[in-house]
Each structure stands twice: as C-alpha cells, then as structure tokens.
C-alpha cells in the first residue's frame, strides 16, 4: 500500500519560505519520481502535468518539492496565486471559516460571506452602474453561466467568440475555445449556435484596432446577424491563445457595436483579472465597461471560486433557481476571496504588477533587439509573453518554446508555454515575488534560450 510522500526535510510554508532557487537533486528527484509513478498508475492519462515534481510547499516566489528542490515560480498555478501562495490573511480567513462552517449550500441556507463577495465584486469590477453577481466554482462554469444569462436576457441564442480564444473545458466552453489540441480534439460534438470571427493579433495581422474591429463586425453582421446574436465574449488579453494584446481601439469598437445592437458584451477576465495586468481588471486598460464580467483564478488566493458580475437588469434575467450549484460560493472559498480582494486593494499589488512588467518587458525586449528568434514581447503587468519564431520566416517555432521551457524547469524555474501555435512562453509570477528572485528566473530563461 502506498503512503504519502514525506519531504526530505519539512520546509516552512507561505511567505516565510526561504526565497531561493535551490537544486538538491536533478528534476525529478527520487521522491518526486515516486509520486509520478503513482500518478501514472492511479490518475487518468488525460490529466497531464508540466513540472515533474511532487510539490509540498510554496510561498512568495518559490515552490518546494519533496526532494528539497526550491523552484522559482513564474506560473502562479496558471495565474491563480496572484497574491502569493498561502498569503497570511487568506490562510487566516480559511482557517477561521473552516472551523466555523465549511458548507451549507447557499441555495439552501444562505450565509453572509457569499453576499459580501458579491458586494465586493459589484464594487471593484468596471463601471459605476447597478450590478449583481452570482458565484460558481471555476472559470468555465462562470463563462457557461454568463452565456445562459445573456441568452435569457436577450431571447436570442447565437454567441460569437474569437480566434485564439480559450474559455474552458466544458462542452459549451470547448465550443467557445479555438484551439483543438489538447482542449477539444475527439470530444465533440460541441454546443451549437457558437460562431468564431477573427480577433486582433497585431503581431500577425498587421491591422489597426479600427480595421480589425471592422473586419470582425462585418463577419458578425454577414454570417450571423445582430438580430440572432445574444452575446459576444472575449478575453481583453487572450490567455491560452498567446497573451495577445489587441490593437488600440479594437475592444471599444466591438463593445460599442454590441451596445448599439442589443448584444451582451462579455469580458472573460478569468486569467487577466484581479491586479494581474497592472489594473484591477484588464478591461480598464482598454477603456471598456463590459455588460458581464467572468472571473475566477486569482479571485480567492488559491481556493476554487468563480463569478459572473454584471448589469443588474441583465443578471436578473434568469428565473429563480436558474443559476447556482451545490458548491458555488462555498463559505471557505468566499472567506479566502474577501481576504484576497482586501490584499489586492490595500497591499499595493496593482503597483507591484506594474513594477514586474517593467522588469520583465525591459529585459525581454532588450534581448529581442539582438535575438530575432523572439518575434514579439507583449502583455501588461505580471502577464507578459515572448513569442518565438523562425528568424528567417517569422513562422511560429513551437519546438524552440518547448525546449526553452523544458530547460528552465530542469534548472529550477517554472515557466509555462501557450499560444495557438504553441510558440509562446508566458510569464505569470505571483505579485509576492521579489525583484532578485524574478531577475534570477529571467537569467535562467535567457540562458536556456542562448543554449537552445
């Protein structure tokens, strides 16, 4: 019978963890390999992993494994631990709530923390109009419910998503997601009445925001028709698609068209929300006020929680009982969210994201000026990406991105790839990371590229 893997020496957790890159063994070490072997036997093959370690502790800007290796974290659990793993106020809030009440189901016996999270979201999301919120478990669940709400409000069925979009792994959100492998391949048929149009991708399409918006709107009008369209959904900065920042003017033009035609404009801020981009929400960077906003990931400091927030008259379209879920707005997750939102608002984390942007963009842009394999450096805040290309043709170079990421992990730095073409490395450090550790992590990335 297998037993739990114990660390070689028990480390501290949370922000008290030593902030250092340390390689005690090759990665994976023997204790991590033991867990990976158990995973292969017990866990479905479709559940993959990026970093071959058995994580036992994390905090600040590091993740520690069972072999005593300390890795620099430039991934934040895919933009989840934005406030830092085991942020002290989040941990305290979780412990206090767990001791008092772990679950009743809000739809059965309501509790104050759910209402308080809804009030906070209504306050911090873009726009000063009357808003309401509903809480769920995951980003995909939030997106699916946003579509339900939009359809109910408008009485229409069609939904527009964009090239390079990622919105989740449920049936409807797979239909909204653009990339086939690994998210959609073999899992169809998908939900109907979902249509895809071209997004703004300045590095590859060369279009101004106005021209890209005109192209998208023309496709919508000709292929779908505003009279049939319930909602347009877009990530203000596309995440899995490659951290694509749209050209200036693209999002305002699309949002304005939606407003003029009675179409609900949904901003999927699951990855870009909560200070990640140097604003509380990426929508603010582009001067747009969405009708509905979906959030998850960074919302609760590592606990599973998601939300749809939007105009009160739209949110109230669903009939009583039409929204919800057994665990949606779990009290422990809500307590964590209230502590995390407090940290975002009062701990200088928005400004910290801008400082991280200055370091990441400065160093990557400097390298791109002398290494043509980096075709583009883009992003905002602590959501930055480098796109790798063939320097002769500009074609996406997924093999190079994969090789660099693999080399970084072997040297104790967690980085993630993304992009429709698989040729982008994304940088998502927790906002709790220190400058020295961040720069050391970048040093490793640049050395891996030089050796690739």
Secondary structure, 3 states (H helix, E strand, C coil): CCCCCCCCCCCCCHHHCCCCCECCCCCCCHHHHHHHHHHHHHCCCCCCCCCCCCEEEEECCEEEECCCCEEEECCHHHHCCCCCCCCHHHHHHHHHHHHHCCCCCCCCCCCHHHHHHHHHHHHHCCCCCCEEEEEECCHHHHHHHHHHHHHHHHCCCEEEEECCCCCCCCHHHHHHCCCCCCCCCCCCCCCCCEEEECCCCHHHHCCCHHHHHHHHHHHHHHHCCHHHEEEEEECCEECCCCCEECCCCHHHHHHHHHHHCCCEEEEECCCCCCCCCCCCCHHHHHCCCCCEEEECHHHHCCCCCEEEEEEHHHHCCCCCCCCCCCCCCCHHHHHHHHHHHHHHHHCCHHHHHHHHHHHHHHHHHHHHCCCCCEEEEEEECCEEEEEEECCCCCCECHHHHHHHHHHHHHCCEECEEECCCCCEEEECCCCCCCHHHHHHHHHHHHHHHHHC
